């Protein structure tokens, strides 16, 4: 496989479109640099903003950079363009590249085309990151235990595999998986609608595909809910006979002409997905229970930060959908909610969230943004609402109105880019301000 990739990309001009701060652009740039390509990295952000990412690539002498405004010439003279997930189909530079007949690819598409590993893919509007991590941890645990497992008459024999990898939209580049995983490996991928949409050219879907749910989101990117839904269904569109699709009952209508085996679960019971996969690999309920008990969660997902004078601070910065806030509000009884940000084309879930806030008279500290503007209009006048302009002000205000046993919960519900580099930067700033509170 590696020889084929070297043959394809060595000495070629490869443009990596979008360096970013999540690690995906770093993974792409280093991957092609190692293959001997002449890599050009471009990003609309400045060199200063991307300083941390650039530092991780300093050892490569065959990478050059163009930051700030894009240059038309860069899109006409490349052999390959590796498209970042944020690039829309109507982007004028994408059109320039297509007109110049430059081959446009993305990381997931290249992985699908070239990796011999057994692939498990997870997508959905919410819950996909935690579920992906749980599947990975479960399989990693079991592979260590089942090296001497006897062949079974049905299902997948875990003794055929010696390692499991985690990648995708979970801040781990799929190129790392491509370089390390072989035919005796399992790769568990979290896949966003953007990644799936951009990888459709490869016409490959994972061996096991999981679709957790679909709710209105990213309509501002995809254009319509139907197109967003279509992008999500690409996770199973190209599955073959013998593959497996795990999908909630209400989305079974999307599986017309699917060739794979279909397993149904209740969307309100995502733990059923873990059980289905466990059964497929012959893993016991005891092993599932152990993983659930030992799993510490993911950064920015209902992450406990600190307790100060009886107030507990929770970082749920990756809650970028109204339903994610609702999920957190169901868990925490007496929250002060720090929320707000940019609208991503949400649907009736905004009304559902507003109803819960109104019914429980939840105290809200509101960061600015278009999502904030929309939902504030739906609040009753009795809702204790405090508008702030920064994370520092948000944390200080939330703490000042709190009492012992309160939960101060950052669960924004909107995108972060009006104030922060990304949702993880938002979470980091929340944590910074929490630790700077005077005890």
N, C-alpha and C positions, 0 to 999 in steps of 0.2 A: 504493500500500500504506500509506504513512504517513498519508495523509488518512483512510483507513478506520480506522486505529488511533486517531487523534485523535478521530474521530467516536464510536468505541466507548468510549473511556476518559476523555476530557476532562470535567472537572467531576464525575466519578464518585468514589465512595469505594472506594479500593483498599487492601486490607490485605496487606502483604508479610510472610509468616509465616516468620521466621528470617532474621536479618541475617548472622550468622556472621562468620568470619574468612577464608574462602576466596575471596571476591569475588562469589559468586553472588547473595547478598542485596543487595550494593551495586549490582550490575548491574541487578537487578530494581527496586530503589527509584529509582535515577536514571532508568531507562527510563520508568517511569510518571510520575515528576515532570516529565520533559521533555514528556510528552504532555498535561500540564495536569491530571492527576488529583490528588485530595486523598489523599495517601499516608499510611497509618499503618503504621509498622514495629514489629513486636513480636518479642521474643526472650526466652527464659527466662534467658539470661545477663544479667549486670549491665552497667550503663553503663560501669563501669571496665574490665570484661573486653573490651568492644566498642569501646573508645575509638578504636582505629586505624581501624575501619570507619566509625564515626560521622564522624570527621574528613573522610573522603573525600566526605561528603554535605552538608557544612555550607553550601554555596552555595545549596542548595534551600530555599526558604521554605515550600513546600507539603508538607513532610514533618514528621510528628510521630512521637513514639516512646513506646512503653510497654515497659519492661524488667522483668525479674523474673517474678513470677507473672502468668499470663494472666487476662484479665477476660472473663467470659461475654458481657458486653454488646458487646465488640469484635467478636464473631463473629456477632452477630445484626443489626448495623446497617450492614454493608458491602454494596456492590454486587458486588465481586469479592474473592476471596481467592486470592492467589498462594501456593500450597502449597510449602513447602521440602521438600527431598528426605528429611529425617529424620522426617517426619510419617507415622506409621503409620495404617492404615485404621481401627483401633479407638480412635484418639485421641478423647477425650470432647468436645473443642472442635470437632473436625471434624464430629462427629455433631450438635452444636448448630448449626453453620453450615448443614449439609444440611437440618436440620429447618426452619431459617429461610429456606430456598430461596435462599441466597446462592450465586452461581455460583463454583465452585471450579476453578481452572486452575493450570498450572505453566509454567515458562519454556520448556521443550522443546516442550510442546504448542502454546503460542502461536507459537513459532518455526516449527514444522511447518505450522501453519495459514496463516501469513502470508508466509513467506519465498519469493521466486521463484527463489532460488539453487539450483544443482545440489548435492544433499546426499549426503555420504558419512558413514555412521555406523559406529562401531566399538564393540563391547561384548564382554564376556567376563569370566571370573573373574580371570585374570591376563594380563599382557602387553599390555593394551589401550592404556595411556597411551603407551608407547614406540612401538607400531605406529601409533597415531594421529599422533604427531609425525613419524614417518618418512614416512608418506603425504603429510602436509602439506608437508614439506620437499621431497619429490620433485616434487610438482605445482607448488610455488612456483618451483622451479628450472626446470622444463620450460616453464611459461607464459612466462617471460622469454625463452626460446629459440625458441618456436614461434609467434610473432605472425604469421609469414608462411608457416606450414605449409599445405600444400595439402590440400584436402578428401580424405578417405580413403573407400574404398568400404564399409568396415566399421569398427566401433568408434566412439569418441568423438573428435571433432576438437577438440584443445586450443586451436586458434586462435579458437574461439568465445568463449573466456573471457579475461578480462583481469586477474583477481585471485583469490587463494585465501585463505580465512580459517580460523582454528583456534578451536575453542570447545568448550563442554560441561564435562564432569567433569574438566577438565585445568586448572582454576583460571582459566578464561576464560569470562565470561558469554556465553551464546547471544544475549542481547539486544544485545551489541556487534555481533555478526554480523548480527542482524536490521536494525540501523540502517544498517550500512555495505554489506552485500552486496546486489547486484542480480541480475538475470537473467543477467548475464554473469560471475557469480562462482561459485566452488566453495567450499562450506563443509565442512570436515572436523571431525566431532564425535566426541568420546569420550562415550559414554552409559552411565551406571550403571543397574543394575537398578531403583533407586528412580526415577530420572528417566523411564525407559521406562514403568514401572508407572503413575506419576502422569500421564503424557501419553497414556495409552491412549484417553482420551475424544476426542482429535483424530482418531484412526483414520487416521494417516499414518505411513509408514515412509520411510527415506531411499532415494534412487535407487540407491545402492550400499550394501549392508549387509554388515558383516563380524562374524562371531561367532567369536572366537578359541578358546574352550573354555568348559566349564561344570563346575565342581567345587562341592561343598557349601560355601556361605558365606552369611552374612547370614540364616541360618535363624531367628535370633532376631528378625529384622525381618519376613520374609515368612511365617513360621509353619511352612512345610514346604519340602523341597527341590523338590517338584513346582511350588509357587507361585513359587519363585525361578527355576526353569527357564522357567516360563511367562512371567515378566517379561522374561527375556532374549530369548525368541523374539518379543517384540513388535517387535523391531528389523526384522523382515522380514514380520510377519503381514499388514501392509497394503500390501505392495509390489504393483506392477502389472506387467502384461506389458511386457517391454522393460527392466525394472529388473534388478538383478543381486544375487545373494546369494552370498557367499563363506563357506564353512562347512567345518569339519573332517569327515572321512569318518565318524567314529563318531557324529556328531550329525545325519547326513543323515536319520535316522529322524524327526526333528522337522519335516521340511519337507513333510509331507503337505498337499496342497491349495495349495502355494505357486505363485503365478503367474509369478514372476520366473525369470530364467535362473540356474541353480545351477552354481557352480564349487567343486570340492572340493580341499582341501589336507590335508597331514599335520600334525596338531596339534603334533608335535614339531619341525616345520620352519616356524615362522611367517614366515620370509623368503619362503616361497612366496606368501603373500598379497600382498606387495609386487610380486612378479613378475606375478601375475594382474592386479592393478590397472594395472601398467605396460603390459601387453599390451592392456588395454582402451583405454588412451589412446595407444597407439602409441609408448611410451617404450622406449628401448633398454636392454639389459643394462649397457652402459657407464655410463649415467646412474644406474642403480640402484647400481652399484659405487661411483660417486663419492659418492653420498649416504651410503651405509653408512660409507665411509671418513671423511667430513667430519663426520658426526653426533656431537655431543659428549655426547649423553645428556640426561636430564632430572634436575632437582633431586630428591634423595632416592631415586634409583634407581641403586644401585651407584655412587654419586658419590664420587670420590676427594676427600678433604679435606686431608690433610697427611701428610708422612712425618717421623717424629721418631726419631732414633737407630736407623734401620733398620726401625721399625715403621710400617706403612701403615694409615691410618684410612679406613674406607669407610662412607659414610652410605647405608643402604638402608632408610630409615625407612618408605617406602611399601610395604614387604613386609609386608602384613597378612594373609597366608594362609600356612599351612605349606608349600605348594608353592613359594611365592616364596622362602622360606628355602632349600629344597632346591636351587632354581635357583642361588642364590648360593653355596651350599656346593660345588656341582659346579665352580664357577669358581675358588674360592679354596682352595688346598691346605692351608694351615696356619692356620686362623682361630681367633681367640678370639671367640666368638659372644655378643654382647649381645642378649638376646631377652626376650620376655614381654609381657604385656598382657591385654586382655580377650578372652575367647572369643566368636566370632561364629557359632557353630553349625557347627563344622568336622566333617568325616567321617573316613574311614580315613586321610586324608593326615597326621593327627597321628601315627598309628602309623608311617607311612612315614618321617616326619621323625625320630621317636625312634629308629628302627632305624639310620638313618644316623649320628646322634650317638653311639649306642652302639657301632656298628661302628668308627667312626673315633676314638672316645674324645675327642671334641671338647670343649675347655674352654668352659664355659657360664657367663656372668654373667647372672643372672636377675632381671629387673625384676618387681614384683608384679602379680598379676591372675589372673582365673579361668582364662585360657588357660595361664598359668604353672603353676597348681595342677594342671591336667589332665595336662600333658605331663611334669611332674617325676615323677609316679608311674610313668611308663613308662621312665625312665632306669635303667640299671644302676647299682649302687652304685659302680662303678669310674669313672663319669663325673665329671670334676672340675667340681663345681657350686658356684657362689658366689651366694648370695642377697643382693640389695641393695635399697635402698628409694628411690633417687633416681638421676637420670642422672649427677650429679656423682660419686656413690659408684661407679656402674657404670663410668665411664670411668677413674677412679682405680684401681679394682680390676683392670680389664682390663690397664691399663698396667703395674701392679705385678707381674703374673704373666707378662708377655710377655718375649720375647727378640728379638734381631735377626732380621729376615726374617719376623716374624709379621705377620698381618693382623688388625687389631682391627675387627670387622665389626658394625655395628648393623643387624640384620635381625630385627625384633621378632616377626613372625608373628601378632600380635594387635592389637586396637584400642587406642587410646592414651588414652581419655578418663578413666581413673582417675587419671592423673598429669599429663596434658598437655591443652592446648586442642584439639589435633588432631595428626595424624601429622607435619605440617610443623613444628609447634611442637616436637615431640619431636626431629626432625632438627636444628632450630636449636639446641636445648639441648645436643644431642650435639656439634655443631660448636663451640659456646661453650666447653664443658668441654675439648674437645680442644685448642683454642687457648690455654686457660689452664694446660695442663700445663707444668711448668717443664722447660725443656730443659737 
